[in-house]
Amino acid sequence: MHEALLSELRQFVVELEQKEAAAIYFVPDEIIKAVKKAKSLEKLLHEIFMQVSGNGGIHLSPVIRREFGINTELMDHFKQWAPYSKERFEDELHDAIDRAEIRAGNQGVFFAGTPSKKEAEDALQLLKDIAHAAVSCQFHAKPAVSELYVEILDKLLQFYALANTYPEGNAVSYRNLISADRLYAMSGGDDTSTDALKAFAKEWYQQSPHTFLESMEGYFSYEYVHHFLYALTEDQLERLRSDYIRYIEEEFKLTRAKPEINHAKNLKIMLETVLGWTPQYPV
């Protein structure tokens, strides 16, 4: 008797799962109207910017849900939206991004200093370009076109490089943007897109005046260097390796004078790691 009940329950669950998987969802007209009428869109631009510049990849569903009051169930079934409904919503979202402005009272969200009119216009256009590309990544089947991810990275680097934008374009912010693990997360784990991002980031670094990847001071720890080996030429890597070896030699002298086993072990591990660094793809 109990086995019959269990069997019946199992079958019932399977039927419900099949029904749910086959369901098609439509975006209600009131949501479309909300997007169409949306104003004060600085928050949307900022949340998309923070999403794509962070370490978690491009997942805009929570941003879109909060901004336009979409219920959780509908957003959770995003992949089951009817094609026409999804396309209609995406078109309205792109139109909303085009309408976005940065009002004077909200400039502090994007700028650390006071931008000129030209810088404010340039920054707004970059933010719109980033948002458009991110929405396209979100709304189209994975893996998305690699060029979209490269465009986002390109625009982020350009935004950081402006005189008064926040975050500012310094070694820390640039390093965070081009770390290999961040690029992998940004691409959604797609190897082809990750390789395209690495190739672009390496070219950007090599053509820039920056040298922060080539000295020990440019890293929190030697343990993070492997995330940036892809961006370095052999000569640059040798300069970095020499910098660390000089440090290890000096520390070794001090440890010989005042022996401390844990420090000696750490120096040994560090030297082994440093000697093992090799240039990575793309070279």
GIRA-V75481 format. One record per pair of residues at least 6 apart in sequence whose C-alpha atoms are under 6 Angstrom apart, sorted by the first residue. I is the first residue (numbers start at 1). GAP is how many residues later the second one is. Records with the same first field share a line. If there is no record, write none. Layout:
BEGIN
I->GAP / GAP
END
This chain:
BEGIN
24->56 / 57 / 58
25->55 / 56 / 57
26->55 / 56 / 59
27->58
41->59
42->60
52->6
55->127
56->129
57->128 / 129 / 131
58->128
110->55 / 56
111->53 / 54 / 55
112->52 / 53 / 54
113->51
115->49
126->29
130->22
133->15
137->7
146->47
150->47
160->8 / 9
161->8
179->48 / 49
180->47
183->11
184->10
187->6 / 7
199->83
202->29
212->6
214->22 / 26
215->25
229->50 / 51
230->50 / 51 / 52
END
